[in-house]
Amino acid sequence: FPSHDTAHRTILFKDSTHFFMTFPSKTRDGNFITSGEYYNYWETANPDMGYAMKFDPYGNVQWANTFDSSGHALYQLINYYNSLELADGSILLTGTTVDHATENDDIIITKLNANGQIIWTKTYYSRVWTRGNGSADAFFIQSIKQDPLNGNIYITSPSWAMGIYLICLDSNNGTVLWSNLLS
């Protein structure tokens, strides 16, 4: 049964499996992409994963995938809270993931092909972090856009009391082309 949490995410419960969904974004082919966090209470090794789903205007799922631990040895949460269709039809998922070394939440960006398969995944950390959770890790993507002329990805991200990041990524491989912290 669906319900909503205080972050305005839609939550679908099915026995011990929960999907925390973000608002869907419409794709150029008239369908929709949504992303979020998947949690399975019966899965002990890695119960909390990111996911993405594409569905048509009638709710018929075209594809759905879960993504776990982004290649790390330790389990870590992934929550994709934004999705963006790029000019070439690929999909960019943005969200947060746990960094066990710093005890902060890193930004995670995953590029999918049009069928939902991973092209690349990268994590990014704030250069002004202190150690620990809470106000030390207030680093998240506030806005993301693709430049229609060169294909680069432009991101804005607040950094607690330190200011705001302006970041430019190469959409082909996720490389940071430049990053500025404005205070």
Salt bridges, closest charged atoms under 4 A:
ASP5 OD2 - ARG9 NH2 2.63
ASP29 OD2 - LYS54 NZ 2.78
GLU37 OE1 - ARG9 NH1 3.61
GLU85 OE1 - ARG28 NH1 3.46
ASP88 OD2 - LYS111 NZ 3.86
GLU103 OE2 - ARG131 NH2 3.41
